[in-house]
Amino acid sequence: MHPFLRFPLAPSLLCHQLTSNRSSQFLQTSFITSPKTRSAGTTSKGIGKTKDMSSSEPATKKQKTQEYVLYYWPGIPGRGEYVRLAFERSGTPYTEFNDGSKLLGILTNPKKVGHPTHFAPPALKLPSGRFISQTPAILNYLAPRLGLAGEKWVKISEKQKEGEKVEVGSEEYEGAEEERSTVNQLVLTALDLCNETHDVHHPVATEDYYEDQKDVSLRRAVSYRKNRLPKFLAHFERVLDCNPENKNGNTYLVGSRTTNADLVLFHVVSGVEFAFPIRVAALRKSGKYDKVFALKERIENEGGIKEYIESGRRQPFSMGLFRHYEELDAEE
């Protein structure tokens, strides 16, 4: 079993990952989106810039930095991809630390990260030097800062940049927080679908190989294809359909601009399509979820995401959360 992941990898993939990671010496890589999509005020940097992260500052000596650092496993998109998409869509500079041999040693060490320590990646080191972990917590923190919490928070941010104060507890502030909570609600539901998709190929124990639980996986796949997947898609189709801002054919989950909810659903649907191509093709053909698939296509072509995909830096699905096993897929 891969020592750094919570579920096993195929031996051939494991060998490939360890070889490629050693050759790169586990250096941290800076990722900067296209200048066309970068937010005002940020500076251009070269893609692929690396930093030696073999030693970390003690928690008692937190140092402010100019950018965010994403701590995640090497070789797979995984849950770290949801955080990457937020940065790429907003044009926010970030770097990654992907040394699998050191990740848990850093994140579980209070001398490295302070209080609290962290259970598992992804974790995000903030410009303040502090760390936060858990995918939805990271996304909820970033949302208002990256313009991905909804229109109302964007307006508050613009006022704050102009020096105008918005009082906590005011009607405007509370409205923005309610909208942000709605975004987070939908993020959590989409991540539930992500988890259920993973649990099809690992329904018993994440530390065991798929082959050791294949019989249960086959049974789980039937329920997932017939019941769970359509139920999730129907829910998001309703959300899109009843959003009053979508009357002109828009496909936003909240309001009239892209939020973290859209980005997360985009990635989940993409992963499900990789894992269950036959079933997803049948569901697409049914016409019952046209808005969901239209959202996926919209995000693929939005500024920041389109450049990210075309750059080749977006890691392909393989043996991570979303896995394709032919015997688990069917039209219904």
N, C-alpha and C positions, 0 to 999 in steps of 0.2 A: 504493500500500500504506500502511496505517496506520503512521505512524512509530514508534509506541510498543508495538506488538504484534508477536509472532513469526509471525503469519499474517495475511493481508489481510482486510479487512472490505469488505462491499458498499459502494459509494459512498454510497448513501442513508443507511446506518447510520453510516458515518463522519461524514457531514455532521451528522447528528443528535447524535452524541456530542460532536463538537467544539463545536457550538453550545451544547448544554446545559452543557458543562463551563466554557466561557468565561463563560456567564451566572452561574455560581456562583463564578467567580473561583478555582476550584480550592481552595476552603477545606477544611479538615479537619473532619470531622463526628464528633460523639460519638454512640455508640450504646449505649443502656442497655436491658436487658431489663425485662420486667414486674416490679414489686416483689414479686409473688407467687412468682416463681421466683428472685429474687436471693438469693445466699448470705448468710448471717448476717455482719454486720460491714461490709457495703458500704453506701454512701449513695446516695440517689436523686438523679438528675440528669435534666434535661429532654432528651428526644430531639430531635436536630437542632441541638444546641449546636455552634458552630463556633469554630475557632481558626485564626488566620493562621499558616501554616507556611512562609512564603516564605523564611525564613532558618532554618538549623539550627545548633545548637551544634557547635563543633569537637569532634573526637573526644577531644582532650586535655582537654576541659572537660565531660565527661559529667555530666549533671544527673539526679538521681533524680526520677522522676515518680510520680504516684499511679495510673497506668494504663498499659495496653499500647497501642501504636500500630501498626496494620497498614498497611504500605505496599503498595499494589496499584493496578493499572490502573483507570481509570474505565470505567463503562458496561457491564461484563460481570461475572457471578459468578466465572467462572474458577477458578483454584486457590486464590484468596483465600477462596472460600466455605467451604472445609473448615475454615479457621481461624475464620471467623465463626461457624460452627455450634458449635464448641467453646465459644466465649465465650457465645453465646446460650443454649445448653443449660445451662451452669453459672451463668448470671446474672452473669458477670464484666464489669465496665465496660471498654470499649475505644474507641479512636477510630481513624479512618482518614485516611491521607494519600493523595489520589488525583490529584494534579497530574501528569498524564502527561508534561508537558514537562520536569519536574524529577526524576522518579523515578530514572532511571538516573544522572543527574548526581549525585544524593545517594548512591545505593547503591554506585556504583563509585569514589567519592572517599574515599580513606583519611582525608582531613582532616575528613570528615563522619561516617564510620562506624567509623574505626579499622581494625584488622586482625582478620580478613581483610575484603577488600571482597567485594561480592556480585554474582553473575552476573546475576540477574534477580529481579523480584518473584515471589511474595510474600516480603516480609521483615517481621520483627516487631521493633519497638523495645521492649525490656524496661523495666520500671520502674527498673532499674539504669542505663539509658542505653545499654546495649550492644545490638547487633543480631544476630539470627540469621536465616538464610534457608533455603530448600528446605522445601516443604510438610511432608513426613514428619518432618523434623528439628524443625520448629516444633511439630507435633502431639505428638511424643514428649517434647519439653521441657514442654509445657503439661499433658500427661496427668495426672501425679501432683499437680500444683498445682491443677488444676480438678476433681479427683475423677473423671477419665475414664480412669484406668489400670487399673481393676479394684478389686474389693472389698478385696484385701489391702493395697493402697496407701492406700485410704481409712482403713482401721483404723490404719495406721501414722501417718497424718496426724492422726487424732484423738488418738492417744497423745502425739504431739509437742505438740499444742496444750495438753495437760494437763501438759506438762513432763516427760513420761516419755521416756527415751532408748531408741532402738532401734539397736543396734549394727550397723554395716556388717559384713556377713559372717555375721551371725546367721541362723539358719534362717528366722526370720520375714522378715528383710530380703531374703534370697535368694529366698524364695518370692514376695514381692511383685515383685521385679525380673524373675523368670521370667514372672509373669503379665503384667507391663507389656510384656515382649518379645513375648509372644504377641499382645497387642493391636497392637503395632507391626507384627508380621508380617502380620496380617490387613489392617491399613491399607495396607501396601505392595502387597499383592495386589489390593486394591480399586482402588488408584491405577494399577496395571498395566492393569486393565480400562478405566479412564478414558483412559489413554494410547492404548490400542488403538482405542478408539472415536474419538478425535480423528484417529488415523492413517488411518481409513477415508476421511475427506474430504480429508486432506492426506498421501497415502502416499509422495510423492516429495520435496517440499521445502516447508517451512513458510513460506518467503518468497514462494512463488508462489501465484497464485489457484487456487481449486478448479477453475475452468473449464479451466485450463492442464494439469490432471492428471486430468481427469474420467474418461478411459478406464481409467486404472489404478485409480481409485477404484471404478469399477463392478465390476472384478474383485476388488478387495479386499473389497468389501461382501458378495460371495457367500460368501467364506470366513468373514468375520466373523459373518454371520447363521447359517450352517449349522454352523460348528465352534467358533469362539472364544467367542462370547457364551454359547451353551449350556454350554460347558466351564467357564467362570467361574461361572455360576449354579449348576451342579451342585456345584462345589466348596463354595460358601458354603452350599448346602442341606445338604451332608454335615456341615459344621462345626456348623450349627444343630441338626441331627438328633442328633449324637453328644455335644452338650454336656449333661452329666448334670443341669445346673440347669434344663433346658428340658422336664423330664418333665411338668410341669403345663401345657404349652401356651405357655410363655414363648418369646420369640424373641431371646435374647441371644447374641452371638457368643462372648463370654467371660464366664464366671461368671453372676451373677444381677442385674447392673445394667448400665446403658448405659455404653459406653466409646466412645472415638474410633473404634474399628473399626465400631461400629453407625452412627455419624454419617456416616462416610465412605461406607460401603456405601449408606446411604439416599440420599445425594446422587448417587452414581454411577448407581444404578438409576433415580433420577428423571431424570437427564440422558439415559441410554440410552432411556428411555421417550419422552422428547421427540424424540430423534433418529430412533428406529426404532419408531414407535407401532404399526405393523402387525405387525412381528415380535414385539415384546414382548407384544402382545395374544394372539398365537398361543401364545407360550411360557407365558403366564399361564393360558390356557385348557387347556393340556396337563395341568396339575395337578402337574407334576414339581418345581415350585419354589415351592410354596405358602408355605413358611416364609420364603423370601427376600422375597416380596411382603408377607407379614404383618409382617416387620420394618420394611419401608418405611412401612407404614400406622401401625405403632406409633410410630415416631419422629415422624411428621407430627403426632401428637396428644399428644406428650409436653410437659410443662411447659417453657417456654422456647422450644422450636421452634414449637409451635402459635402462641404469641403473636407470634413473629418473622414467621411466614408471614402471619398475619392483619393485621399492622401495615402490610404493603405494602412493607417495607424489603428483603425478600428479592428480589434482582434476577431477572428472568425469563431463561430460556435464550434465546439469540438466535443470534449469530454468533461464539460463543466456542469452548470446547472441544467442546461438544455442539451439533451443527448438524443441522437436518432438511433433507434433500434427498429429495424424493419418489422420484426414480429410484433411490436407494440402498436403499430400504426394500421389503420383501416379506414374505410369511408364512413363507418358509423360505429 
